[in-house]
């Protein structure tokens, strides 16, 4: 899917109980045109912690604005 992304993109991967996909991170780092962000989301009962995820998404939007 990265082959179809425009330059200066930000990739955000949301995980629960797993680690980041290093292939994704390495590809975004290799193109030097974007940013890779990951989050290992906490659970609140049976749902992910929305506040934690929104915080990272807001950071991603700010990072994207800095790239373009």
mmCIF file of the N, C-alpha and C atoms, coordinates in Angstrom:
data_MODEL
# 
_entry.id   MODEL 
# 
loop_
_atom_site.group_PDB 
_atom_site.id 
_atom_site.type_symbol 
_atom_site.label_atom_id 
_atom_site.label_alt_id 
_atom_site.label_comp_id 
_atom_site.label_asym_id 
_atom_site.label_entity_id 
_atom_site.label_seq_id 
_atom_site.pdbx_PDB_ins_code 
_atom_site.Cartn_x 
_atom_site.Cartn_y 
_atom_site.Cartn_z 
_atom_site.occupancy 
_atom_site.B_iso_or_equiv 
_atom_site.pdbx_formal_charge 
_atom_site.auth_seq_id 
_atom_site.auth_comp_id 
_atom_site.auth_asym_id 
_atom_site.auth_atom_id 
_atom_site.pdbx_PDB_model_num 
ATOM 1   N N  . UNK A 1 1  ? 0.804   -1.190 0.000  1.00 0.00 ? 1  UNK A N  1 
ATOM 2   C CA . UNK A 1 1  ? 0.000   0.000  0.000  1.00 0.00 ? 1  UNK A CA 1 
ATOM 3   C C  . UNK A 1 1  ? 0.849   1.257  0.000  1.00 0.00 ? 1  UNK A C  1 
ATOM 4   N N  . UNK A 1 2  ? 2.084   1.179  0.470  1.00 0.00 ? 2  UNK A N  1 
ATOM 5   C CA . UNK A 1 2  ? 2.939   2.363  0.525  1.00 0.00 ? 2  UNK A CA 1 
ATOM 6   C C  . UNK A 1 2  ? 3.320   2.870  -0.864 1.00 0.00 ? 2  UNK A C  1 
ATOM 7   N N  . UNK A 1 3  ? 3.302   1.986  -1.840 1.00 0.00 ? 3  UNK A N  1 
ATOM 8   C CA . UNK A 1 3  ? 3.675   2.393  -3.195 1.00 0.00 ? 3  UNK A CA 1 
ATOM 9   C C  . UNK A 1 3  ? 2.707   3.401  -3.786 1.00 0.00 ? 3  UNK A C  1 
ATOM 10  N N  . UNK A 1 4  ? 1.516   3.470  -3.266 1.00 0.00 ? 4  UNK A N  1 
ATOM 11  C CA . UNK A 1 4  ? 0.493   4.366  -3.791 1.00 0.00 ? 4  UNK A CA 1 
ATOM 12  C C  . UNK A 1 4  ? 0.305   5.617  -2.937 1.00 0.00 ? 4  UNK A C  1 
ATOM 13  N N  . UNK A 1 5  ? 1.081   5.738  -1.882 1.00 0.00 ? 5  UNK A N  1 
ATOM 14  C CA . UNK A 1 5  ? 0.970   6.919  -1.022 1.00 0.00 ? 5  UNK A CA 1 
ATOM 15  C C  . UNK A 1 5  ? 1.676   8.090  -1.662 1.00 0.00 ? 5  UNK A C  1 
ATOM 16  N N  . UNK A 1 6  ? 1.128   9.282  -1.521 1.00 0.00 ? 6  UNK A N  1 
ATOM 17  C CA . UNK A 1 6  ? 1.863   10.457 -2.002 1.00 0.00 ? 6  UNK A CA 1 
ATOM 18  C C  . UNK A 1 6  ? 3.050   10.737 -1.086 1.00 0.00 ? 6  UNK A C  1 
ATOM 19  N N  . UNK A 1 7  ? 4.046   11.432 -1.624 1.00 0.00 ? 7  UNK A N  1 
ATOM 20  C CA . UNK A 1 7  ? 5.165   11.850 -0.788 1.00 0.00 ? 7  UNK A CA 1 
ATOM 21  C C  . UNK A 1 7  ? 4.632   12.730 0.339  1.00 0.00 ? 7  UNK A C  1 
ATOM 22  N N  . UNK A 1 8  ? 5.386   12.847 1.375  1.00 0.00 ? 8  UNK A N  1 
ATOM 23  C CA . UNK A 1 8  ? 5.038   13.655 2.542  1.00 0.00 ? 8  UNK A CA 1 
ATOM 24  C C  . UNK A 1 8  ? 3.771   13.144 3.228  1.00 0.00 ? 8  UNK A C  1 
ATOM 25  N N  . UNK A 1 9  ? 3.647   11.840 3.300  1.00 0.00 ? 9  UNK A N  1 
ATOM 26  C CA . UNK A 1 9  ? 2.532   11.212 4.014  1.00 0.00 ? 9  UNK A CA 1 
ATOM 27  C C  . UNK A 1 9  ? 2.970   10.844 5.424  1.00 0.00 ? 9  UNK A C  1 
ATOM 28  N N  . UNK A 1 10 ? 2.004   10.673 6.279  1.00 0.00 ? 10 UNK A N  1 
ATOM 29  C CA . UNK A 1 10 ? 2.249   10.211 7.642  1.00 0.00 ? 10 UNK A CA 1 
ATOM 30  C C  . UNK A 1 10 ? 1.505   8.892  7.814  1.00 0.00 ? 10 UNK A C  1 
ATOM 31  N N  . UNK A 1 11 ? 2.218   7.866  8.249  1.00 0.00 ? 11 UNK A N  1 
ATOM 32  C CA . UNK A 1 11 ? 1.634   6.546  8.485  1.00 0.00 ? 11 UNK A CA 1 
ATOM 33  C C  . UNK A 1 11 ? 1.459   6.368  9.986  1.00 0.00 ? 11 UNK A C  1 
ATOM 34  N N  . UNK A 1 12 ? 0.241   6.010  10.394 1.00 0.00 ? 12 UNK A N  1 
ATOM 35  C CA . UNK A 1 12 ? -0.044  5.751  11.807 1.00 0.00 ? 12 UNK A CA 1 
ATOM 36  C C  . UNK A 1 12 ? -0.555  4.320  11.915 1.00 0.00 ? 12 UNK A C  1 
ATOM 37  N N  . UNK A 1 13 ? 0.123   3.507  12.704 1.00 0.00 ? 13 UNK A N  1 
ATOM 38  C CA . UNK A 1 13 ? -0.337  2.142  12.959 1.00 0.00 ? 13 UNK A CA 1 
ATOM 39  C C  . UNK A 1 13 ? -0.797  2.055  14.406 1.00 0.00 ? 13 UNK A C  1 
ATOM 40  N N  . UNK A 1 14 ? -1.993  1.542  14.585 1.00 0.00 ? 14 UNK A N  1 
ATOM 41  C CA . UNK A 1 14 ? -2.570  1.381  15.920 1.00 0.00 ? 14 UNK A CA 1 
ATOM 42  C C  . UNK A 1 14 ? -2.563  -0.108 16.246 1.00 0.00 ? 14 UNK A C  1 
ATOM 43  N N  . UNK A 1 15 ? -1.909  -0.449 17.340 1.00 0.00 ? 15 UNK A N  1 
ATOM 44  C CA . UNK A 1 15 ? -1.779  -1.841 17.758 1.00 0.00 ? 15 UNK A CA 1 
ATOM 45  C C  . UNK A 1 15 ? -2.398  -2.017 19.136 1.00 0.00 ? 15 UNK A C  1 
ATOM 46  N N  . UNK A 1 16 ? -2.719  -3.249 19.419 1.00 0.00 ? 16 UNK A N  1 
ATOM 47  C CA . UNK A 1 16 ? -3.112  -3.612 20.779 1.00 0.00 ? 16 UNK A CA 1 
ATOM 48  C C  . UNK A 1 16 ? -2.425  -4.923 21.111 1.00 0.00 ? 16 UNK A C  1 
ATOM 49  N N  . UNK A 1 17 ? -1.479  -4.862 22.024 1.00 0.00 ? 17 UNK A N  1 
ATOM 50  C CA . UNK A 1 17 ? -0.791  -6.064 22.478 1.00 0.00 ? 17 UNK A CA 1 
ATOM 51  C C  . UNK A 1 17 ? 0.241   -6.602 21.504 1.00 0.00 ? 17 UNK A C  1 
ATOM 52  N N  . UNK A 1 18 ? 0.558   -5.851 20.450 1.00 0.00 ? 18 UNK A N  1 
ATOM 53  C CA . UNK A 1 18 ? 1.591   -6.282 19.506 1.00 0.00 ? 18 UNK A CA 1 
ATOM 54  C C  . UNK A 1 18 ? 2.576   -5.147 19.319 1.00 0.00 ? 18 UNK A C  1 
ATOM 55  N N  . UNK A 1 19 ? 3.638   -5.428 18.621 1.00 0.00 ? 19 UNK A N  1 
ATOM 56  C CA . UNK A 1 19 ? 4.650   -4.413 18.356 1.00 0.00 ? 19 UNK A CA 1 
ATOM 57  C C  . UNK A 1 19 ? 4.441   -3.800 16.980 1.00 0.00 ? 19 UNK A C  1 
ATOM 58  N N  . UNK A 1 20 ? 5.177   -2.740 16.734 1.00 0.00 ? 20 UNK A N  1 
ATOM 59  C CA . UNK A 1 20 ? 5.103   -2.056 15.449 1.00 0.00 ? 20 UNK A CA 1 
ATOM 60  C C  . UNK A 1 20 ? 5.570   -2.981 14.332 1.00 0.00 ? 20 UNK A C  1 
ATOM 61  N N  . UNK A 1 21 ? 5.082   -2.721 13.145 1.00 0.00 ? 21 UNK A N  1 
ATOM 62  C CA . UNK A 1 21 ? 5.515   -3.448 11.962 1.00 0.00 ? 21 UNK A CA 1 
ATOM 63  C C  . UNK A 1 21 ? 6.811   -2.805 11.480 1.00 0.00 ? 21 UNK A C  1 
ATOM 64  N N  . UNK A 1 22 ? 7.945   -3.445 11.713 1.00 0.00 ? 22 UNK A N  1 
ATOM 65  C CA . UNK A 1 22 ? 9.239   -2.844 11.384 1.00 0.00 ? 22 UNK A CA 1 
ATOM 66  C C  . UNK A 1 22 ? 9.404   -2.657 9.888  1.00 0.00 ? 22 UNK A C  1 
ATOM 67  N N  . UNK A 1 23 ? 8.793   -3.495 9.065  1.00 0.00 ? 23 UNK A N  1 
ATOM 68  C CA . UNK A 1 23 ? 8.873   -3.295 7.622  1.00 0.00 ? 23 UNK A CA 1 
ATOM 69  C C  . UNK A 1 23 ? 8.232   -1.973 7.235  1.00 0.00 ? 23 UNK A C  1 
ATOM 70  N N  . UNK A 1 24 ? 7.106   -1.648 7.826  1.00 0.00 ? 24 UNK A N  1 
ATOM 71  C CA . UNK A 1 24 ? 6.441   -0.379 7.548  1.00 0.00 ? 24 UNK A CA 1 
ATOM 72  C C  . UNK A 1 24 ? 7.322   0.782  7.978  1.00 0.00 ? 24 UNK A C  1 
ATOM 73  N N  . UNK A 1 25 ? 7.841   0.694  9.168  1.00 0.00 ? 25 UNK A N  1 
ATOM 74  C CA . UNK A 1 25 ? 8.688   1.771  9.696  1.00 0.00 ? 25 UNK A CA 1 
ATOM 75  C C  . UNK A 1 25 ? 9.913   1.968  8.817  1.00 0.00 ? 25 UNK A C  1 
ATOM 76  N N  . UNK A 1 26 ? 10.553  0.894  8.431  1.00 0.00 ? 26 UNK A N  1 
ATOM 77  C CA . UNK A 1 26 ? 11.750  0.994  7.600  1.00 0.00 ? 26 UNK A CA 1 
ATOM 78  C C  . UNK A 1 26 ? 11.441  1.562  6.225  1.00 0.00 ? 26 UNK A C  1 
ATOM 79  N N  . UNK A 1 27 ? 10.297  1.214  5.651  1.00 0.00 ? 27 UNK A N  1 
ATOM 80  C CA . UNK A 1 27 ? 9.957   1.734  4.331  1.00 0.00 ? 27 UNK A CA 1 
ATOM 81  C C  . UNK A 1 27 ? 9.725   3.237  4.392  1.00 0.00 ? 27 UNK A C  1 
ATOM 82  N N  . UNK A 1 28 ? 8.963   3.702  5.356  1.00 0.00 ? 28 UNK A N  1 
ATOM 83  C CA . UNK A 1 28 ? 8.693   5.133  5.471  1.00 0.00 ? 28 UNK A CA 1 
ATOM 84  C C  . UNK A 1 28 ? 10.004  5.879  5.745  1.00 0.00 ? 28 UNK A C  1 
ATOM 85  N N  . UNK A 1 29 ? 10.867  5.309  6.573  1.00 0.00 ? 29 UNK A N  1 
ATOM 86  C CA . UNK A 1 29 ? 12.157  5.927  6.866  1.00 0.00 ? 29 UNK A CA 1 
ATOM 87  C C  . UNK A 1 29 ? 13.019  5.975  5.600  1.00 0.00 ? 29 UNK A C  1 
ATOM 88  N N  . UNK A 1 30 ? 12.947  4.939  4.785  1.00 0.00 ? 30 UNK A N  1 
ATOM 89  C CA . UNK A 1 30 ? 13.763  4.833  3.575  1.00 0.00 ? 30 UNK A CA 1 
ATOM 90  C C  . UNK A 1 30 ? 13.408  5.913  2.551  1.00 0.00 ? 30 UNK A C  1 
ATOM 91  N N  . UNK A 1 31 ? 12.147  6.230  2.402  1.00 0.00 ? 31 UNK A N  1 
ATOM 92  C CA . UNK A 1 31 ? 11.765  7.202  1.379  1.00 0.00 ? 31 UNK A CA 1 
ATOM 93  C C  . UNK A 1 31 ? 12.085  8.634  1.805  1.00 0.00 ? 31 UNK A C  1 
ATOM 94  N N  . UNK A 1 32 ? 12.350  8.852  3.093  1.00 0.00 ? 32 UNK A N  1 
ATOM 95  C CA . UNK A 1 32 ? 12.730  10.169 3.614  1.00 0.00 ? 32 UNK A CA 1 
ATOM 96  C C  . UNK A 1 32 ? 11.741  11.278 3.247  1.00 0.00 ? 32 UNK A C  1 
ATOM 97  N N  . UNK A 1 33 ? 10.554  10.932 2.972  1.00 0.00 ? 33 UNK A N  1 
ATOM 98  C CA . UNK A 1 33 ? 9.564   11.929 2.577  1.00 0.00 ? 33 UNK A CA 1 
ATOM 99  C C  . UNK A 1 33 ? 8.355   11.927 3.505  1.00 0.00 ? 33 UNK A C  1 
ATOM 100 N N  . UNK A 1 34 ? 8.358   11.056 4.472  1.00 0.00 ? 34 UNK A N  1 
ATOM 101 C CA . UNK A 1 34 ? 7.186   10.938 5.322  1.00 0.00 ? 34 UNK A CA 1 
ATOM 102 C C  . UNK A 1 34 ? 7.564   10.674 6.761  1.00 0.00 ? 34 UNK A C  1 
ATOM 103 N N  . UNK A 1 35 ? 6.580   10.278 7.511  1.00 0.00 ? 35 UNK A N  1 
ATOM 104 C CA . UNK A 1 35 ? 6.791   10.002 8.940  1.00 0.00 ? 35 UNK A CA 1 
ATOM 105 C C  . UNK A 1 35 ? 5.976   8.781  9.315  1.00 0.00 ? 35 UNK A C  1 
ATOM 106 N N  . UNK A 1 36 ? 6.548   7.971  10.172 1.00 0.00 ? 36 UNK A N  1 
ATOM 107 C CA . UNK A 1 36 ? 5.890   6.768  10.674 1.00 0.00 ? 36 UNK A CA 1 
ATOM 108 C C  . UNK A 1 36 ? 5.637   6.940  12.161 1.00 0.00 ? 36 UNK A C  1 
ATOM 109 N N  . UNK A 1 37 ? 4.420   6.686  12.589 1.00 0.00 ? 37 UNK A N  1 
ATOM 110 C CA . UNK A 1 37 ? 4.064   6.760  14.004 1.00 0.00 ? 37 UNK A CA 1 
ATOM 111 C C  . UNK A 1 37 ? 3.305   5.485  14.369 1.00 0.00 ? 37 UNK A C  1 
ATOM 112 N N  . UNK A 1 38 ? 3.528   5.023  15.578 1.00 0.00 ? 38 UNK A N  1 
ATOM 113 C CA . UNK A 1 38 ? 2.828   3.826  16.036 1.00 0.00 ? 38 UNK A CA 1 
ATOM 114 C C  . UNK A 1 38 ? 2.338   4.040  17.465 1.00 0.00 ? 38 UNK A C  1 
ATOM 115 N N  . UNK A 1 39 ? 1.307   3.313  17.803 1.00 0.00 ? 39 UNK A N  1 
ATOM 116 C CA . UNK A 1 39 ? 0.776   3.371  19.164 1.00 0.00 ? 39 UNK A CA 1 
ATOM 117 C C  . UNK A 1 39 ? 0.332   1.958  19.555 1.00 0.00 ? 39 UNK A C  1 
ATOM 118 N N  . UNK A 1 40 ? 0.690   1.570  20.760 1.00 0.00 ? 40 UNK A N  1 
ATOM 119 C CA . UNK A 1 40 ? 0.196   0.322  21.326 1.00 0.00 ? 40 UNK A CA 1 
ATOM 120 C C  . UNK A 1 40 ? -0.911  0.729  22.297 1.00 0.00 ? 40 UNK A C  1 
ATOM 121 N N  . UNK A 1 41 ? -2.124  0.727  21.811 1.00 0.00 ? 41 UNK A N  1 
ATOM 122 C CA . UNK A 1 41 ? -3.266  1.284  22.539 1.00 0.00 ? 41 UNK A CA 1 
ATOM 123 C C  . UNK A 1 41 ? -3.611  0.465  23.780 1.00 0.00 ? 41 UNK A C  1 
ATOM 124 N N  . UNK A 1 42 ? -3.911  1.181  24.850 1.00 0.00 ? 42 UNK A N  1 
ATOM 125 C CA . UNK A 1 42 ? -4.378  0.556  26.091 1.00 0.00 ? 42 UNK A CA 1 
ATOM 126 C C  . UNK A 1 42 ? -5.859  0.226  25.947 1.00 0.00 ? 42 UNK A C  1 
ATOM 127 N N  . UNK A 1 43 ? -6.312  -0.672 26.783 1.00 0.00 ? 43 UNK A N  1 
ATOM 128 C CA . UNK A 1 43 ? -7.723  -1.050 26.767 1.00 0.00 ? 43 UNK A CA 1 
ATOM 129 C C  . UNK A 1 43 ? -8.430  -0.454 27.972 1.00 0.00 ? 43 UNK A C  1 
ATOM 130 N N  . UNK A 1 44 ? -9.666  -0.019 27.747 1.00 0.00 ? 44 UNK A N  1 
ATOM 131 C CA . UNK A 1 44 ? -10.561 0.396  28.822 1.00 0.00 ? 44 UNK A CA 1 
ATOM 132 C C  . UNK A 1 44 ? -11.746 -0.560 28.758 1.00 0.00 ? 44 UNK A C  1 
ATOM 133 N N  . UNK A 1 45 ? -11.686 -1.577 29.564 1.00 0.00 ? 45 UNK A N  1 
ATOM 134 C CA . UNK A 1 45 ? -12.702 -2.631 29.459 1.00 0.00 ? 45 UNK A CA 1 
ATOM 135 C C  . UNK A 1 45 ? -12.494 -3.390 28.165 1.00 0.00 ? 45 UNK A C  1 
ATOM 136 N N  . UNK A 1 46 ? -13.512 -3.381 27.287 1.00 0.00 ? 46 UNK A N  1 
ATOM 137 C CA . UNK A 1 46 ? -13.399 -4.083 26.007 1.00 0.00 ? 46 UNK A CA 1 
ATOM 138 C C  . UNK A 1 46 ? -13.113 -3.146 24.833 1.00 0.00 ? 46 UNK A C  1 
ATOM 139 N N  . UNK A 1 47 ? -12.873 -1.860 25.119 1.00 0.00 ? 47 UNK A N  1 
ATOM 140 C CA . UNK A 1 47 ? -12.623 -0.877 24.065 1.00 0.00 ? 47 UNK A CA 1 
ATOM 141 C C  . UNK A 1 47 ? -11.225 -0.288 24.224 1.00 0.00 ? 47 UNK A C  1 
ATOM 142 N N  . UNK A 1 48 ? -10.650 0.169  23.115 1.00 0.00 ? 48 UNK A N  1 
ATOM 143 C CA . UNK A 1 48 ? -9.348  0.813  23.212 1.00 0.00 ? 48 UNK A CA 1 
ATOM 144 C C  . UNK A 1 48 ? -9.504  2.202  23.819 1.00 0.00 ? 48 UNK A C  1 
ATOM 145 N N  . UNK A 1 49 ? -8.439  2.695  24.389 1.00 0.00 ? 49 UNK A N  1 
ATOM 146 C CA . UNK A 1 49 ? -8.428  4.016  25.017 1.00 0.00 ? 49 UNK A CA 1 
ATOM 147 C C  . UNK A 1 49 ? -8.468  5.079  23.917 1.00 0.00 ? 49 UNK A C  1 
ATOM 148 N N  . UNK A 1 50 ? -9.636  5.647  23.700 1.00 0.00 ? 50 UNK A N  1 
ATOM 149 C CA . UNK A 1 50 ? -9.826  6.606  22.604 1.00 0.00 ? 50 UNK A CA 1 
ATOM 150 C C  . UNK A 1 50 ? -8.996  7.864  22.802 1.00 0.00 ? 50 UNK A C  1 
ATOM 151 N N  . UNK A 1 51 ? -8.843  8.319  24.021 1.00 0.00 ? 51 UNK A N  1 
ATOM 152 C CA . UNK A 1 51 ? -8.065  9.531  24.290 1.00 0.00 ? 51 UNK A CA 1 
ATOM 153 C C  . UNK A 1 51 ? -6.611  9.346  23.867 1.00 0.00 ? 51 UNK A C  1 
ATOM 154 N N  . UNK A 1 52 ? -6.060  8.193  24.163 1.00 0.00 ? 52 UNK A N  1 
ATOM 155 C CA . UNK A 1 52 ? -4.681  7.887  23.802 1.00 0.00 ? 52 UNK A CA 1 
ATOM 156 C C  . UNK A 1 52 ? -4.525  7.870  22.277 1.00 0.00 ? 52 UNK A C  1 
ATOM 157 N N  . UNK A 1 53 ? -5.461  7.244  21.594 1.00 0.00 ? 53 UNK A N  1 
ATOM 158 C CA . UNK A 1 53 ? -5.398  7.165  20.132 1.00 0.00 ? 53 UNK A CA 1 
ATOM 159 C C  . UNK A 1 53 ? -5.572  8.546  19.511 1.00 0.00 ? 53 UNK A C  1 
ATOM 160 N N  . UNK A 1 54 ? -6.532  9.327  19.995 1.00 0.00 ? 54 UNK A N  1 
ATOM 161 C CA . UNK A 1 54 ? -6.746  10.670 19.451 1.00 0.00 ? 54 UNK A CA 1 
ATOM 162 C C  . UNK A 1 54 ? -5.520  11.551 19.643 1.00 0.00 ? 54 UNK A C  1 
ATOM 163 N N  . UNK A 1 55 ? -4.831  11.386 20.762 1.00 0.00 ? 55 UNK A N  1 
ATOM 164 C CA . UNK A 1 55 ? -3.615  12.165 21.010 1.00 0.00 ? 55 UNK A CA 1 
ATOM 165 C C  . UNK A 1 55 ? -2.576  11.897 19.922 1.00 0.00 ? 55 UNK A C  1 
ATOM 166 N N  . UNK A 1 56 ? -2.385  10.622 19.584 1.00 0.00 ? 56 UNK A N  1 
ATOM 167 C CA . UNK A 1 56 ? -1.414  10.266 18.545 1.00 0.00 ? 56 UNK A CA 1 
ATOM 168 C C  . UNK A 1 56 ? -1.888  10.743 17.172 1.00 0.00 ? 56 UNK A C  1 
ATOM 169 N N  . UNK A 1 57 ? -3.181  10.642 16.900 1.00 0.00 ? 57 UNK A N  1 
ATOM 170 C CA . UNK A 1 57 ? -3.690  11.118 15.616 1.00 0.00 ? 57 UNK A CA 1 
ATOM 171 C C  . UNK A 1 57 ? -3.514  12.629 15.476 1.00 0.00 ? 57 UNK A C  1 
ATOM 172 N N  . UNK A 1 58 ? -3.707  13.366 16.547 1.00 0.00 ? 58 UNK A N  1 
ATOM 173 C CA . UNK A 1 58 ? -3.478  14.814 16.503 1.00 0.00 ? 58 UNK A CA 1 
ATOM 174 C C  . UNK A 1 58 ? -2.000  15.118 16.246 1.00 0.00 ? 58 UNK A C  1 
ATOM 175 N N  . UNK A 1 59 ? -1.111  14.353 16.875 1.00 0.00 ? 59 UNK A N  1 
ATOM 176 C CA . UNK A 1 59 ? 0.322   14.517 16.621 1.00 0.00 ? 59 UNK A CA 1 
ATOM 177 C C  . UNK A 1 59 ? 0.643   14.214 15.158 1.00 0.00 ? 59 UNK A C  1 
ATOM 178 N N  . UNK A 1 60 ? -0.012  13.204 14.603 1.00 0.00 ? 60 UNK A N  1 
ATOM 179 C CA . UNK A 1 60 ? 0.204   12.846 13.209 1.00 0.00 ? 60 UNK A CA 1 
ATOM 180 C C  . UNK A 1 60 ? -0.223  13.964 12.268 1.00 0.00 ? 60 UNK A C  1 
ATOM 181 N N  . UNK A 1 61 ? -1.342  14.585 12.574 1.00 0.00 ? 61 UNK A N  1 
ATOM 182 C CA . UNK A 1 61 ? -1.820  15.707 11.750 1.00 0.00 ? 61 UNK A CA 1 
ATOM 183 C C  . UNK A 1 61 ? -0.835  16.875 11.827 1.00 0.00 ? 61 UNK A C  1 
ATOM 184 N N  . UNK A 1 62 ? -0.335  17.156 13.023 1.00 0.00 ? 62 UNK A N  1 
ATOM 185 C CA . UNK A 1 62 ? 0.662   18.225 13.174 1.00 0.00 ? 62 UNK A CA 1 
ATOM 186 C C  . UNK A 1 62 ? 1.940   17.887 12.430 1.00 0.00 ? 62 UNK A C  1 
ATOM 187 N N  . UNK A 1 63 ? 2.361   16.629 12.478 1.00 0.00 ? 63 UNK A N  1 
ATOM 188 C CA . UNK A 1 63 ? 3.557   16.198 11.759 1.00 0.00 ? 63 UNK A CA 1 
ATOM 189 C C  . UNK A 1 63 ? 3.356   16.340 10.251 1.00 0.00 ? 63 UNK A C  1 
ATOM 190 N N  . UNK A 1 64 ? 2.170   16.018 9.783  1.00 0.00 ? 64 UNK A N  1 
ATOM 191 C CA . UNK A 1 64 ? 1.868   16.133 8.358  1.00 0.00 ? 64 UNK A CA 1 
ATOM 192 C C  . UNK A 1 64 ? 1.913   17.594 7.920  1.00 0.00 ? 64 UNK A C  1 
ATOM 193 N N  . UNK A 1 65 ? 1.351   18.472 8.727  1.00 0.00 ? 65 UNK A N  1 
ATOM 194 C CA . UNK A 1 65 ? 1.399   19.907 8.410  1.00 0.00 ? 65 UNK A CA 1 
ATOM 195 C C  . UNK A 1 65 ? 2.840   20.401 8.332  1.00 0.00 ? 65 UNK A C  1 
ATOM 196 N N  . UNK A 1 66 ? 3.713   19.866 9.164  1.00 0.00 ? 66 UNK A N  1 
ATOM 197 C CA . UNK A 1 66 ? 5.115   20.267 9.150  1.00 0.00 ? 66 UNK A CA 1 
ATOM 198 C C  . UNK A 1 66 ? 5.834   19.757 7.891  1.00 0.00 ? 66 UNK A C  1 
ATOM 199 N N  . UNK A 1 67 ? 5.360   18.646 7.323  1.00 0.00 ? 67 UNK A N  1 
ATOM 200 C CA . UNK A 1 67 ? 5.987   18.074 6.135  1.00 0.00 ? 67 UNK A CA 1 
ATOM 201 C C  . UNK A 1 67 ? 5.608   18.817 4.855  1.00 0.00 ? 67 UNK A C  1 
ATOM 202 N N  . UNK A 1 68 ? 4.389   19.322 4.801  1.00 0.00 ? 68 UNK A N  1 
ATOM 203 C CA . UNK A 1 68 ? 3.920   19.929 3.545  1.00 0.00 ? 68 UNK A CA 1 
ATOM 204 C C  . UNK A 1 68 ? 4.138   21.397 3.469  1.00 0.00 ? 68 UNK A C  1 
# 
